[in-house]
Amino acid sequence: MRFVLGVDEAGRGPLAGPVAVGVVAVPEGFDVAREFSGVRDSKQLSGKKREALFALLERRAAQGDARFVVELESAAAIDAEGIATVVRRAVARGVNALAPDAALATVELDGALRAPAEYVQRTIIDGDELVPLISLASIAAKVTRDRLMQRLALEHPAYGFERHKGYGTKAHYAALAVHGPCAIHRRSFLHLASRRARD
């Protein structure tokens, strides 16, 4: 059986927390739009709708109709290696996990993402809006990362991670001004943000 994999990431731009790469695999010919009614880019959905679609993905995975993984790379790894490097590694790890035999898989990726060279692949600009399977991968990545940020908010309550999920909101910058960065902040991103503010 041949499989099609959809790949997208969530959390590339925040000042804190990991970046997440979602990978969803379905059998070739599986109609994602029909089986996951209302699926679209995670950023265009309400939190409630994202959660409902993610729950459906978990059920379909338990039934064997689909498989998915979400690979995370930490703020420390982002600072040490750069966002592009860690995203590329997470994509490779997720694709290899779901399709170890590259000859049996086609990979569809959003934006500038690339799978390992041995895979047949298509990179699609705005793929998270245009390709339902990539949309589903974006939902898996965002729901998983948002849930993690809500848990991390309990460990670092001063920053409001449960609300902004680590993105650079006014409230987040205000908390940083008072408390400074915590263990899950991306120092390299804070440096860039402060440099832009000075320019």
MDTraj code that builds the backbone (N, CA, C; nanometers):
import mdtraj as md
import numpy as np

residues = "MET ARG PHE VAL LEU GLY VAL ASP GLU ALA GLY ARG GLY PRO LEU ALA GLY PRO VAL ALA VAL GLY VAL VAL ALA VAL PRO GLU GLY PHE ASP VAL ALA ARG GLU PHE SER GLY VAL ARG ASP SER LYS GLN LEU SER GLY LYS LYS ARG GLU ALA LEU PHE ALA LEU LEU GLU ARG ARG ALA ALA GLN GLY ASP ALA ARG PHE VAL VAL GLU LEU GLU SER ALA ALA ALA ILE ASP ALA GLU GLY ILE ALA THR VAL VAL ARG ARG ALA VAL ALA ARG GLY VAL ASN ALA LEU ALA PRO ASP ALA ALA LEU ALA THR VAL GLU LEU ASP GLY ALA LEU ARG ALA PRO ALA GLU TYR VAL GLN ARG THR ILE ILE ASP GLY ASP GLU LEU VAL PRO LEU ILE SER LEU ALA SER ILE ALA ALA LYS VAL THR ARG ASP ARG LEU MET GLN ARG LEU ALA LEU GLU HIS PRO ALA TYR GLY PHE GLU ARG HIS LYS GLY TYR GLY THR LYS ALA HIS TYR ALA ALA LEU ALA VAL HIS GLY PRO CYS ALA ILE HIS ARG ARG SER PHE LEU HIS LEU ALA SER ARG ARG ALA ARG ASP".split()
xyz = np.array([
    [0.0844, -0.1192, 0.0000],
    [0.0000, 0.0000, 0.0000],
    [0.0878, 0.1240, 0.0000],
    [0.0510, 0.2228, -0.0826],
    [0.1221, 0.3498, -0.0843],
    [0.0528, 0.4502, 0.0084],
    [0.1312, 0.5405, 0.0605],
    [0.0798, 0.6402, 0.1534],
    [0.1140, 0.7807, 0.1053],
    [0.0288, 0.8750, 0.1446],
    [0.0562, 1.0167, 0.1249],
    [0.0727, 1.0790, 0.2628],
    [0.1762, 1.1595, 0.2769],
    [0.2039, 1.2266, 0.4036],
    [0.1865, 1.3760, 0.3861],
    [0.1208, 1.4400, 0.4823],
    [0.1111, 1.5852, 0.4875],
    [0.1981, 1.6373, 0.6006],
    [0.2668, 1.7486, 0.5778],
    [0.3613, 1.8025, 0.6762],
    [0.3414, 1.9527, 0.6907],
    [0.3344, 1.9996, 0.8147],
    [0.3324, 2.1425, 0.8423],
    [0.3882, 2.1656, 0.9817],
    [0.4256, 2.2901, 1.0075],
    [0.4812, 2.3225, 1.1391],
    [0.3963, 2.4287, 1.2083],
    [0.4133, 2.4370, 1.3398],
    [0.3486, 2.5405, 1.4204],
    [0.4506, 2.5925, 1.5206],
    [0.4461, 2.7224, 1.5458],
    [0.5345, 2.7789, 1.6471],
    [0.6712, 2.8161, 1.5960],
    [0.6820, 2.8545, 1.4695],
    [0.8124, 2.8988, 1.4183],
    [0.8490, 3.0357, 1.4755],
    [0.7505, 3.1224, 1.4961],
    [0.7801, 3.2609, 1.5296],
    [0.7787, 3.3032, 1.6759],
    [0.7272, 3.2230, 1.7700],
    [0.7172, 3.2695, 1.9086],
    [0.8525, 3.2998, 1.9733],
    [0.8462, 3.3749, 2.0816],
    [0.9654, 3.4071, 2.1603],
    [0.9970, 3.2971, 2.2615],
    [0.9037, 3.2047, 2.2816],
    [0.9231, 3.1013, 2.3836],
    [0.8588, 2.9708, 2.3398],
    [0.9097, 2.8622, 2.3958],
    [0.8544, 2.7304, 2.3705],
    [0.9134, 2.6649, 2.2471],
    [0.8756, 2.5399, 2.2245],
    [0.9310, 2.4640, 2.1127],
    [0.8644, 2.4994, 1.9811],
    [0.9248, 2.4562, 1.8727],
    [0.8584, 2.4516, 1.7434],
    [0.8064, 2.3091, 1.7265],
    [0.6913, 2.2959, 1.6616],
    [0.6276, 2.1650, 1.6443],
    [0.6091, 2.1377, 1.4954],
    [0.6404, 2.0155, 1.4542],
    [0.6175, 1.9721, 1.3161],
    [0.5186, 1.8563, 1.3193],
    [0.4048, 1.8748, 1.2516],
    [0.3040, 1.7698, 1.2423],
    [0.3182, 1.6944, 1.1112],
    [0.3072, 1.5624, 1.1187],
    [0.3106, 1.4762, 1.0003],
    [0.1928, 1.3799, 1.0097],
    [0.1098, 1.3776, 0.9065],
    [-0.0070, 1.2887, 0.9010],
    [0.0055, 1.2013, 0.7770],
    [-0.0152, 1.0711, 0.7938],
    [-0.0079, 0.9765, 0.6819],
    [-0.1430, 0.9094, 0.6629],
    [-0.1874, 0.9032, 0.5371],
    [-0.3116, 0.8326, 0.5027],
    [-0.2847, 0.7472, 0.3787],
    [-0.3639, 0.6420, 0.3584],
    [-0.3470, 0.5625, 0.2363],
    [-0.3755, 0.6469, 0.1123],
    [-0.3054, 0.6201, 0.0049],
    [-0.3292, 0.6893, -0.1209],
    [-0.4764, 0.6743, -0.1605],
    [-0.5414, 0.7829, -0.1968],
    [-0.6829, 0.7814, -0.2327],
    [-0.7765, 0.8152, -0.1183],
    [-0.7249, 0.8260, 0.0037],
    [-0.8069, 0.8614, 0.1199],
    [-0.8535, 1.0061, 0.1043],
    [-0.9839, 1.0308, 0.1164],
    [-1.0416, 1.1640, 0.0957],
    [-1.0439, 1.2395, 0.2288],
    [-0.9404, 1.3145, 0.2546],
    [-0.9289, 1.3854, 0.3821],
    [-1.0396, 1.4882, 0.3981],
    [-1.0707, 1.5632, 0.2935],
    [-1.1733, 1.6672, 0.3024],
    [-1.3090, 1.6090, 0.3391],
    [-1.3399, 1.4900, 0.2881],
    [-1.4686, 1.4273, 0.3191],
    [-1.4684, 1.3666, 0.4595],
    [-1.3600, 1.3012, 0.4960],
    [-1.3546, 1.2307, 0.6237],
    [-1.3326, 1.3247, 0.7419],
    [-1.2761, 1.4428, 0.7137],
    [-1.2517, 1.5422, 0.8186],
    [-1.3224, 1.6712, 0.7776],
    [-1.4532, 1.6706, 0.7916],
    [-1.5350, 1.7822, 0.7459],
    [-1.4943, 1.9125, 0.8154],
    [-1.4738, 2.0162, 0.7341],
    [-1.4377, 2.1470, 0.7886],
    [-1.2892, 2.1672, 0.8086],
    [-1.2073, 2.0688, 0.7678],
    [-1.0635, 2.0831, 0.7868],
    [-1.0113, 2.1987, 0.7014],
    [-0.9255, 2.2800, 0.7614],
    [-0.8590, 2.3905, 0.6919],
    [-0.7402, 2.4322, 0.7763],
    [-0.6661, 2.5288, 0.7281],
    [-0.5479, 2.5765, 0.7990],
    [-0.5828, 2.6035, 0.9457],
    [-0.4991, 2.5541, 1.0361],
    [-0.5289, 2.5648, 1.1794],
    [-0.5473, 2.7086, 1.2236],
    [-0.4770, 2.8027, 1.1594],
    [-0.4872, 2.9435, 1.1997],
    [-0.6236, 3.0025, 1.1670],
    [-0.6984, 2.9378, 1.0775],
    [-0.8297, 2.9883, 1.0375],
    [-0.9439, 2.9240, 1.1164],
    [-0.9102, 2.8374, 1.2101],
    [-1.0120, 2.7661, 1.2873],
    [-1.0150, 2.8148, 1.4311],
    [-1.1294, 2.8040, 1.4938],
    [-1.1381, 2.8321, 1.6367],
    [-1.0669, 2.7212, 1.7135],
    [-1.0291, 2.7513, 1.8368],
    [-0.9669, 2.6493, 1.9201],
    [-1.0567, 2.5282, 1.9380],
    [-1.1852, 2.5524, 1.9517],
    [-1.2801, 2.4415, 1.9697],
    [-1.2837, 2.3512, 1.8467],
    [-1.2835, 2.4114, 1.7273],
    [-1.2872, 2.3318, 1.6041],
    [-1.1565, 2.2558, 1.5850],
    [-1.0440, 2.3191, 1.6172],
    [-0.9150, 2.2486, 1.6088],
    [-0.9142, 2.1266, 1.6991],
    [-0.9628, 2.1454, 1.8201],
    [-0.9646, 2.0337, 1.9158],
    [-1.0552, 1.9209, 1.8662],
    [-1.1693, 1.9563, 1.8073],
    [-1.2616, 1.8541, 1.7572],
    [-1.1989, 1.7751, 1.6426],
    [-1.1312, 1.8439, 1.5521],
    [-1.0672, 1.7751, 1.4401],
    [-0.9497, 1.6901, 1.4878],
    [-0.8772, 1.7400, 1.5868],
    [-0.7659, 1.6617, 1.6414],
    [-0.8177, 1.5355, 1.7105],
    [-0.9283, 1.5475, 1.7831],
    [-0.9891, 1.4303, 1.8462],
    [-1.0327, 1.3281, 1.7425],
    [-1.0869, 1.3773, 1.6308],
    [-1.1246, 1.2869, 1.5224],
    [-1.0010, 1.2193, 1.4635],
    [-0.8929, 1.2950, 1.4471],
    [-0.7687, 1.2358, 1.3967],
    [-0.7199, 1.1258, 1.4917],
    [-0.7275, 1.1494, 1.6206],
    [-0.6860, 1.0467, 1.7171],
    [-0.7731, 0.9221, 1.7047],
    [-0.9042, 0.9415, 1.6856],
    [-0.9934, 0.8257, 1.6700],
    [-0.9625, 0.7495, 1.5424],
    [-0.9426, 0.8212, 1.4328],
    [-0.9129, 0.7540, 1.3062],
    [-0.7771, 0.6835, 1.3122],
    [-0.6840, 0.7394, 1.3855],
    [-0.5549, 0.6735, 1.4032],
    [-0.5714, 0.5447, 1.4846],
    [-0.6555, 0.5501, 1.5878],
    [-0.6799, 0.4302, 1.6692],
    [-0.7462, 0.3207, 1.5860],
    [-0.8268, 0.3615, 1.4867],
    [-0.8932, 0.2644, 1.3984],
    [-0.8013, 0.2147, 1.2868],
    [-0.6861, 0.2781, 1.2701],
    [-0.5927, 0.2373, 1.1661],
    [-0.6119, 0.3048, 1.0322],
    [-0.7016, 0.4056, 1.0253],
    [-0.7283, 0.4755, 0.8993],
    [-0.6221, 0.5799, 0.8670],
    [-0.5547, 0.6285, 0.9691],
    [-0.4541, 0.7331, 0.9524],
    [-0.3492, 0.7146, 1.0606],
    [-0.2351, 0.7761, 1.0392],
    [-0.1310, 0.7778, 1.1420],
    [-0.0757, 0.9197, 1.1496],
    [-0.0276, 0.9577, 1.2667],
    [0.0317, 1.0905, 1.2776],
    [0.1359, 1.0943, 1.3886],
    [0.2291, 1.1875, 1.3751],
    [0.3249, 1.2183, 1.4806],
    [0.3400, 1.3697, 1.4856],
    [0.3765, 1.4203, 1.6013],
    [0.4164, 1.5602, 1.6153],
    [0.5547, 1.5610, 1.6784],
    [0.6499, 1.6157, 1.6060],
    [0.7883, 1.6231, 1.6529],
    [0.8156, 1.7628, 1.7062],
    [0.8786, 1.7702, 1.8236],
    [0.9066, 1.8972, 1.8899],
    [1.0571, 1.9213, 1.8964],
    [1.0959, 2.0460, 1.8796],
    [1.2338, 2.0886, 1.9004],
    [1.2326, 2.2052, 1.9986],
    [1.3164, 2.1960, 2.1002],
    [1.3105, 2.2875, 2.2139],
    [1.3680, 2.4252, 2.1827],
    [1.3373, 2.5189, 2.2708],
    [1.3946, 2.6534, 2.2598],
    [1.5468, 2.6469, 2.2657],
    [1.6015, 2.5600, 2.3503],
    [1.7475, 2.5478, 2.3612],
    [1.8079, 2.5007, 2.2297],
    [1.7428, 2.4041, 2.1642],
    [1.7926, 2.3559, 2.0351],
    [1.7832, 2.4653, 1.9293],
    [1.6738, 2.5417, 1.9317],
    [1.6578, 2.6528, 1.8368],
    [1.7705, 2.7536, 1.8545],
    [1.8023, 2.7871, 1.9797],
    [1.9095, 2.8830, 2.0066],
    [2.0451, 2.8285, 1.9625],
    [2.0682, 2.7001, 1.9841],
    [2.1995, 2.6419, 1.9547],
    [2.2218, 2.6200, 1.8057],
    [2.1138, 2.5840, 1.7318],
    [2.1316, 2.5399, 1.5938],
    [2.0590, 2.6248, 1.4900],
    [1.9646, 2.7048, 1.5342],
    [1.8872, 2.7859, 1.4412],
    [1.7557, 2.7185, 1.4060],
    [1.6544, 2.7990, 1.3810],
    [1.5198, 2.7466, 1.3584],
    [1.5126, 2.6603, 1.2329],
    [1.5805, 2.7004, 1.1253],
    [1.5724, 2.6236, 1.0003],
    [1.6296, 2.4833, 1.0178],
    [1.7403, 2.4722, 1.0894],
    [1.8052, 2.3420, 1.1097],
    [1.7176, 2.2491, 1.1905],
    [1.6598, 2.2992, 1.2999],
    [1.5821, 2.2096, 1.3862],
    [1.4497, 2.1714, 1.3207],
    [1.3894, 2.2631, 1.2430],
    [1.2665, 2.2275, 1.1715],
    [1.2957, 2.1194, 1.0686],
    [1.4050, 2.1341, 0.9953],
    [1.4425, 2.0329, 0.8957],
    [1.4617, 1.8960, 0.9620],
    [1.5258, 1.8947, 1.0777],
    [1.5469, 1.7688, 1.1501],
    [1.4144, 1.7091, 1.1963],
    [1.3247, 1.7938, 1.2471],
    [1.1952, 1.7439, 1.2938],
    [1.1127, 1.6872, 1.1790],
    [1.1172, 1.7540, 1.0630],
    [1.0471, 1.7027, 0.9446],
    [1.1013, 1.5644, 0.9092],
    [1.2325, 1.5511, 0.9025],
    [1.2930, 1.4231, 0.8659],
    [1.2556, 1.3141, 0.9659],
    [1.2581, 1.3474, 1.0932],
    [1.2259, 1.2490, 1.1967],
    [1.0811, 1.2019, 1.1836],
    [0.9894, 1.2961, 1.1614],
    [0.8483, 1.2600, 1.1499],
    [0.8180, 1.1800, 1.0249],
    [0.8745, 1.2217, 0.9119],
    [0.8517, 1.1503, 0.7863],
    [0.9104, 1.0091, 0.7938],
    [1.0319, 0.9974, 0.8452],
    [1.0942, 0.8655, 0.8579],
    [1.0154, 0.7745, 0.9506],
    [0.9552, 0.8319, 1.0554],
    [0.8791, 0.7510, 1.1511],
    [0.7544, 0.6909, 1.0865],
    [0.6868, 0.7678, 1.0012],
    [0.5608, 0.7217, 0.9424],
    [0.5795, 0.6491, 0.8097],
    [0.6898, 0.6743, 0.7424],
    [0.7131, 0.6111, 0.6115],
    [0.8592, 0.5707, 0.5999],
    [0.9006, 0.4687, 0.6750],
    [1.0417, 0.4286, 0.6689],
    [1.0850, 0.3809, 0.5301],
    [0.9899, 0.3329, 0.4487],
    [1.0202, 0.2932, 0.3113],
    [0.9812, 0.4071, 0.2185],
    [1.0802, 0.4844, 0.1760],
    [1.0525, 0.6023, 0.0939],
    [0.9856, 0.5669, -0.0379],
    [1.0048, 0.4455, -0.0858],
    [0.9472, 0.4059, -0.2145],
    [0.7957, 0.3945, -0.2093],
    [0.7391, 0.3876, -0.0887],
    [0.5947, 0.3691, -0.0739],
    [0.5228, 0.4970, -0.0316],
    [0.5906, 0.6114, -0.0378],
    [0.5313, 0.7334, 0.0167],
    [0.5508, 0.8514, -0.0771],
    [0.4517, 0.9391, -0.0786],
    [0.4621, 1.0720, -0.1384],
    [0.4388, 1.1723, -0.0266],
    [0.5216, 1.2744, -0.0206],
    [0.5149, 1.3710, 0.0889],
    [0.4736, 1.5068, 0.0330],
    [0.3714, 1.5670, 0.0952],
    [0.3254, 1.7006, 0.0586],
    [0.3520, 1.7930, 0.1757],
    [0.4240, 1.9028, 0.1493],
    [0.4713, 1.9903, 0.2565],
    [0.4291, 2.1342, 0.2320],
    [0.4086, 2.2053, 0.3421],
    [0.3694, 2.3455, 0.3327],
    [0.4908, 2.4356, 0.3143],
    [0.4713, 2.5416, 0.2394],
    [0.5670, 2.6516, 0.2325],
    [0.7034, 2.6106, 0.1837],
    [0.8048, 2.6356, 0.2654],
    [0.9428, 2.6061, 0.2273],
    [0.9949, 2.4774, 0.2899],
    [0.9081, 2.3977, 0.3491],
    [0.9531, 2.2744, 0.4143],
    [0.9973, 2.1727, 0.3097],
    [1.0963, 2.0913, 0.3471],
    [1.1462, 1.9864, 0.2593],
    [1.1627, 1.8578, 0.3396],
    [1.1270, 1.7464, 0.2748],
    [1.1516, 1.6145, 0.3320],
    [1.2906, 1.5674, 0.2900],
    [1.3412, 1.4594, 0.3498],
    [1.4683, 1.4033, 0.3020],
    [1.4622, 1.3731, 0.1525],
    [1.5771, 1.3829, 0.0871],
    [1.5834, 1.3807, -0.0596],
    [1.5331, 1.2507, -0.1205],
    [1.5352, 1.1411, -0.0442],
    [1.4954, 1.0121, -0.1027],
    [1.3440, 0.9998, -0.1225],
    [1.2664, 1.0928, -0.0697],
    [1.1209, 1.0867, -0.0827],
    [1.0714, 1.1648, -0.2038],
    [0.9730, 1.1092, -0.2743],
    [0.8985, 1.1871, -0.3729],
    [0.8178, 1.2913, -0.2957],
    [0.8286, 1.4170, -0.3324],
    [0.7674, 1.5219, -0.2499],
    [0.7250, 1.6409, -0.3333],
    [0.6267, 1.7132, -0.2779],
    [0.5798, 1.8393, -0.3356],
    [0.5736, 1.9419, -0.2238],
    [0.6406, 2.0542, -0.2437],
    [0.6285, 2.1665, -0.1511],
    [0.5302, 2.2653, -0.2115],
    [0.4267, 2.3021, -0.1346],
    [0.3152, 2.3796, -0.1877],
    [0.3015, 2.5098, -0.1088],
    [0.3193, 2.6217, -0.1762],
    [0.2997, 2.7506, -0.1111],
    [0.1531, 2.7604, -0.0666],
    [0.1314, 2.8005, 0.0587],
    [-0.0025, 2.8051, 0.1179],
    [-0.0673, 2.6665, 0.1194],
    [0.0160, 2.5632, 0.1290],
    [-0.0367, 2.4266, 0.1319],
    [-0.1303, 2.4016, 0.2488],
    [-0.1079, 2.4733, 0.3609],
    [-0.1956, 2.4537, 0.4762],
    [-0.3370, 2.5050, 0.4494],
    [-0.3526, 2.5918, 0.3484],
    [-0.4853, 2.6390, 0.3087],
    [-0.5426, 2.5582, 0.1918],
    [-0.4547, 2.5069, 0.1059],
    [-0.4984, 2.4470, -0.0204],
    [-0.5103, 2.2947, -0.0180],
    [-0.4369, 2.2293, 0.0699],
    [-0.4310, 2.0825, 0.0708],
    [-0.4823, 2.0311, 0.2059],
    [-0.5983, 1.9636, 0.2082],
    [-0.6562, 1.9208, 0.3364],
    [-0.5623, 1.8366, 0.4233],
    [-0.4790, 1.7527, 0.3610],
    [-0.3884, 1.6703, 0.4410],
    [-0.2836, 1.7556, 0.5117],
    [-0.2348, 1.8595, 0.4438],
    [-0.1414, 1.9512, 0.5096],
    [-0.2134, 2.0303, 0.6183],
    [-0.3381, 2.0689, 0.5928],
    [-0.4184, 2.1366, 0.6960],
    [-0.4291, 2.0501, 0.8211],
    [-0.4513, 1.9213, 0.8017],
    [-0.4633, 1.8299, 0.9150],
    [-0.3316, 1.8219, 0.9923],
    [-0.2205, 1.8217, 0.9194],
    [-0.0901, 1.8225, 0.9861],
    [-0.0705, 1.9512, 1.0658],
    [-0.1176, 2.0637, 1.0112],
    [-0.1045, 2.1909, 1.0828],
    [-0.1870, 2.1893, 1.2110],
    [-0.3035, 2.1268, 1.2064],
    [-0.3883, 2.1152, 1.3254],
    [-0.3209, 2.0289, 1.4313],
    [-0.2648, 1.9152, 1.3888],
    [-0.1960, 1.8274, 1.4839],
    [-0.0810, 1.9012, 1.5510],
    [-0.0040, 1.9767, 1.4717],
    [0.1093, 2.0496, 1.5277],
    [0.0636, 2.1582, 1.6242],
    [-0.0380, 2.2350, 1.5852],
    [-0.0800, 2.3485, 1.6681],
    [-0.1473, 2.3021, 1.7964],
    [-0.2365, 2.2033, 1.7886],
    [-0.3041, 2.1564, 1.9103],
    [-0.2021, 2.0981, 2.0081],
    [-0.1097, 2.0190, 1.9574],
    [-0.0089, 1.9594, 2.0449],
    [0.0769, 2.0672, 2.1104],
    [0.1204, 2.1664, 2.0317],
    [0.2032, 2.2720, 2.0895],
    [0.1243, 2.3585, 2.1875],
    [0.0004, 2.3932, 2.1526],
    [-0.0806, 2.4759, 2.2430],
    [-0.1026, 2.4061, 2.3765],
    [-0.1297, 2.2760, 2.3732],
    [-0.1491, 2.2017, 2.4982],
    [-0.0221, 2.2029, 2.5821],
    [0.0932, 2.1875, 2.5151],
    [0.2197, 2.1903, 2.5876],
    [0.2427, 2.3275, 2.6505],
    [0.2136, 2.4338, 2.5767],
    [0.2336, 2.5679, 2.6316],
    [0.1417, 2.5943, 2.7503],
    [0.0223, 2.5357, 2.7484],
    [-0.0668, 2.5491, 2.8643],
    [-0.0086, 2.4781, 2.9864],
    [0.0551, 2.3629, 2.9647],
    [0.1210, 2.2936, 3.0767],
    [0.2426, 2.3714, 3.1258],
    [0.3191, 2.4252, 3.0321],
    [0.4377, 2.5020, 3.0705],
    [0.4003, 2.6315, 3.1423],
    [0.2817, 2.6824, 3.1148],
    [0.2353, 2.8020, 3.1854],
    [0.2236, 2.7770, 3.3352],
    [0.1945, 2.6533, 3.3750],
    [0.1855, 2.6205, 3.5170],
    [0.3223, 2.6241, 3.5832],
    [0.4268, 2.5917, 3.5050],
    [0.5628, 2.5952, 3.5580],
    [0.6214, 2.7359, 3.5572],
    [0.5729, 2.8195, 3.4677],
    [0.6242, 2.9565, 3.4523],
    [0.5059, 3.0531, 3.4496],
    [0.4372, 3.0718, 3.5629],
    [0.3086, 3.1425, 3.5625],
    [0.3180, 3.2927, 3.5372],
    [0.4357, 3.3500, 3.5399],
    [0.4476, 3.4953, 3.5303],
    [0.4281, 3.5492, 3.3888],
    [0.4264, 3.4631, 3.2886],
    [0.4359, 3.5109, 3.1507],
    [0.3058, 3.5034, 3.0710],
    [0.2062, 3.4309, 3.1185],
    [0.0803, 3.4213, 3.0448],
    [0.0864, 3.3305, 2.9238],
    [0.1709, 3.2281, 2.9290],
    [0.1846, 3.1387, 2.8138],
    [0.0531, 3.0712, 2.7755],
    [-0.0347, 3.0539, 2.8736],
    [-0.1627, 2.9884, 2.8431],
    [-0.2481, 3.0745, 2.7499],
    [-0.2218, 3.2044, 2.7457],
    [-0.2990, 3.2942, 2.6598],
    [-0.2317, 3.3149, 2.5238],
    [-0.1051, 3.3521, 2.5231],
    [-0.0401, 3.3888, 2.3961],
    [0.0483, 3.2789, 2.3386],
    [0.0661, 3.1692, 2.4129],
    [0.1417, 3.0523, 2.3640],
    [0.2860, 3.0853, 2.3272],
    [0.3393, 3.1913, 2.3869],
    [0.4793, 3.2263, 2.3648],
    [0.5025, 3.3307, 2.2582],
    [0.3968, 3.3727, 2.1883],
    [0.4130, 3.4744, 2.0841],
    [0.4397, 3.6120, 2.1471],
    [0.4908, 3.7036, 2.0653],
    [0.5358, 3.8330, 2.1159],
    [0.4256, 3.9353, 2.1300],
    [0.3321, 3.9123, 2.2190],
    [0.2251, 4.0085, 2.2454],
    [0.2753, 4.1189, 2.3390],
    [0.1970, 4.2254, 2.3500],
    [0.2330, 4.3327, 2.4431],
    [0.2433, 4.2808, 2.5857],
    [0.1492, 4.1944, 2.6246],
    [0.1511, 4.1393, 2.7609],
    [0.2765, 4.0547, 2.7828],
    [0.3174, 3.9811, 2.6808],
    [0.4379, 3.8985, 2.6939],
    [0.5619, 3.9860, 2.7093],
    [0.5731, 4.0900, 2.6274],
    [0.6878, 4.1809, 2.6397],
    [0.6884, 4.2509, 2.7753],
    [0.5700, 4.2852, 2.8246],
    [0.5617, 4.3499, 2.9561],
    [0.6108, 4.2555, 3.0655],
    [0.5730, 4.1277, 3.0566],
    [0.6193, 4.0294, 3.1548],
    [0.7703, 4.0099, 3.1459],
    [0.8229, 4.0095, 3.0254],
    [0.9682, 3.9969, 3.0089],
    [1.0420, 4.1165, 3.0694],
    [0.9844, 4.2347, 3.0570],
    [1.0478, 4.3539, 3.1123],
    [1.0587, 4.3459, 3.2641],
    [0.9608, 4.2816, 3.3264],
    [0.9586, 4.2696, 3.4724],
    [1.0426, 4.1506, 3.5193],
    [1.0254, 4.0362, 3.4544],
    [1.0809, 3.9105, 3.5064],
    [1.2038, 3.8605, 3.4318],
    [1.2308, 3.9166, 3.3121],
    [1.3380, 3.8613, 3.2311],
    [1.2969, 3.7274, 3.1727],
    [1.3817, 3.6667, 3.0902],
    [1.3467, 3.5393, 3.0270],
    [1.3516, 3.4227, 3.1245],
    [1.2728, 3.3192, 3.0933],
    [1.2749, 3.1963, 3.1734],
    [1.3402, 3.0851, 3.0920],
    [1.3345, 2.9634, 3.1422],
    [1.4074, 2.8516, 3.0820],
    [1.3594, 2.8174, 2.9419],
    [1.2349, 2.8505, 2.9073],
    [1.1839, 2.8104, 2.7757],
    [1.1816, 2.9254, 2.6752],
    [1.2408, 3.0384, 2.7100],
    [1.2501, 3.1475, 2.6133],
    [1.3617, 3.1199, 2.5130],
    [1.3396, 3.1648, 2.3897],
    [1.4395, 3.1546, 2.2835],
    [1.5270, 3.2790, 2.2897],
    [1.6438, 3.2660, 2.3491],
    [1.7313, 3.3825, 2.3658],
    [1.7652, 3.4477, 2.2327],
    [1.7852, 3.3665, 2.1298],
    [1.8199, 3.4218, 1.9982],
    [1.7061, 3.5064, 1.9424],
    [1.5813, 3.4666, 1.9681],
    [1.4671, 3.5442, 1.9201],
    [1.4513, 3.6730, 2.0009],
    [1.4775, 3.6679, 2.1308],
    [1.4689, 3.7882, 2.2137],
    [1.5742, 3.8889, 2.1694],
    [1.6920, 3.8387, 2.1350],
    [1.7993, 3.9264, 2.0876],
    [1.7588, 3.9949, 1.9582],
    [1.7010, 3.9185, 1.8663],
    [1.6559, 3.9772, 1.7393],
    [1.5458, 4.0793, 1.7629],
    [1.4530, 4.0473, 1.8531],
    [1.3417, 4.1385, 1.8809],
    [1.3929, 4.2696, 1.9407],
    [1.4893, 4.2622, 2.0319],
    [1.5419, 4.3848, 2.0941],
    [1.6204, 4.4659, 1.9925],
    [1.6914, 4.3979, 1.9015],
    [1.7669, 4.4687, 1.7989],
    [1.6734, 4.5416, 1.7025],
    [1.5612, 4.4732, 1.6655],
    [1.4638, 4.5391, 1.5770],
    [1.4038, 4.6620, 1.6448],
    [1.3783, 4.6513, 1.7770],
    [1.3189, 4.7638, 1.8507],
    [1.4140, 4.8849, 1.8520],
    [1.5469, 4.8575, 1.8515],
    [1.6444, 4.9675, 1.8526],
    [1.6597, 5.0300, 1.7149],
    [1.6395, 4.9510, 1.6096],
    [1.6614, 5.0010, 1.4727],
    [1.5558, 5.1033, 1.4304],
])
top = md.Topology()
chain = top.add_chain()
for i, resn in enumerate(residues, 1):
    res = top.add_residue(resn, chain, resSeq=i)
    for name in ("N", "CA", "C"):
        top.add_atom(name, md.element.get_by_symbol(name[0]), res)
traj = md.Trajectory(xyz[None], top)
